[in-house]
Amino acid sequence: MHIKSFCFNPFSENTYILYNDALDGIVIDPGCSNTSERLELKRFISDTRITLKRLLLTHAHIDHILGLSFVAEQYGLLAELHSGELPVLESAEIVAKMYGVPYEKTQHSSVYLVDNQIITLGDANLTCILTPGHSPASLCFYNKERNYVIGGDVLFEGSIGRTDLPGGNYDTLITSIKTRLYPLGNQVMVYPGHGGATTIGQEKLTNPFLN
């Protein structure tokens, strides 16, 4: 699967599109928050001739869902996330007002993912890995064949997700990283919700929050 990343909105959030050679695709964490960002996303999908099949959320913090309604409406998709993120999703309008960012609530219902569920796209698989701590029920999406994980705000290069928001817990996050991500292997590439990619092995050695 090919990976395309975009850096969107005032929070510099990473939105990802995964797509295969048949040009079927998945969008993860659509953070596009204004007309130009939405046009950028739409133009890439159109120019590459991708057919979006699914819309996944690692978690429902406002910076990761500012483009949720747009993508859902534009491509006829339902948001897929863990049910434990519903309280976060339902508070999005209030949080958006607090931060002064535009947010349009999606009118569609959601599909609920569970831990260890397999998401298929052609011949490729993504495994849902429940990694709470930054948010109540954050999911990472792991592709074993290509040795990478879309990690949301769980693990960053040299840092970890903040845990001071509602539903966050520092000890839970550290446990999630060490018991759910470490076993994937040192060579696994982590594509995070903010900043550049890293590897699990690099973070084991150098991340001050994990040593």
Buried (B, 14 or more C-beta within 10 A) or exposed (E): BEBBBBEBBEBEBBBBBBBBEEEBBBBBBBBBBBEEBBEBBBEBBEEEEBEBBBBBBBBBBBBBBBBBBBBBEBBEBEBBBBBBBBBBBEBBEEBBEEEEBEBBEBEBEBBBBEEEBEBEBEEBBBBBBBBBBBBBBBBBBBBBEBEBBBBBBBBBBBBBBBBEBEBBBBEBBBBBBEEBBBEBEEEBBBBBBBBEBBBBEBBBEEBEBBE
